[in-house]
Amino acid sequence: MSQLSSARYGKDNVRLYKVDRDENAGTQSVVEQTVCCLLEGDIDTSFTRADNSVVVATDTQKQTIYILAKQNPISPPEKFAAVISNHMVSTYPHIHAAHVKIIQHRWTRMTIDGKPHPHSFYRDGEEIRVVESVARENEGISIRSKIEKLLVLKSTGSAFYGFHRDEYTQLPETWDRILSTEVEAGWQWKLFKSLSDLNSIDFDGAWKAARDITMKTFATDNSASVQNTMYKMCEQILAAVPAVEAVDYSLPNKHYFEIDLSWHKGLKNTGKDATVYAPQSNPNGLIQCTVTRKGPKAKL
């Protein structure tokens, strides 16, 4: 005998672009997103009995996303994700949970002759802003915000020594090294009981604060380890954004190794003389942590 233990379905990779025109200022603003919407509820029979009457077609979900984008601001993405997920559980009685993920792509306004251009933008990196919203019937709206693919590097100001050593250890201690990582940072908001509860939250301000804290701490911390630096980042974000319950980081090491060139006429390129390095792809270290406020553990 078998049974369906869990199921969800929906529309992925819904590409969305919206322009807002300020006729008075003569400027335009643009937002580009990729949206995923997955539904849960009384849908088991569509899997087990070929009963499509319980299926809200994925094309219907796609068209709903476009219509909601026309009727609502899509930035900040946290609010738009909540609008979509709340719409699904409130519109369809047999749908009890809606999972919405939004990836917001980076467009930065051009500066031309020292002035912001009114309608021209450029992609200044692969960094993305990610939001995951889950609306559950009779429970509320859970929102998680993230920074992903933010590639950072510092050429000094990082060390790694005093770590455990045993018969398997070959890594030498270092008091000065290159530190580079691709930041994945997330923060879990308190549970929102309704859409109106989101109105008091400055999601854009929180995202900017988290990004600024990440950048400044990375740049200025005399890092004893990735572990300690990322913990400092988490602490500061929790202090800066009271409505956030938990902060997490996942930081892979992007290694740069010295190249011994002494074989060529005694050329010095190690230790304090190192200026040429070989960037490494893998294997690499991966460090992760989650920091919550003291008290009952946050629901992640």
PyMOL commands that set and color helices and strands:
alter all, ss='L'
color gray80, all
select helices_A, chain A and resi 44-48+52-54+58-71+77-91+195-200+203-220+226-240+271-273
alter helices_A, ss='H'
color red, helices_A
select strands_A, chain A and resi 9-22+27-41+95-105+108-112+115-122+128-136+140-154+179-189+244-252+256-258+277-279+286-292
alter strands_A, ss='S'
color yellow, strands_A
deselect
rebuild
show_as cartoon
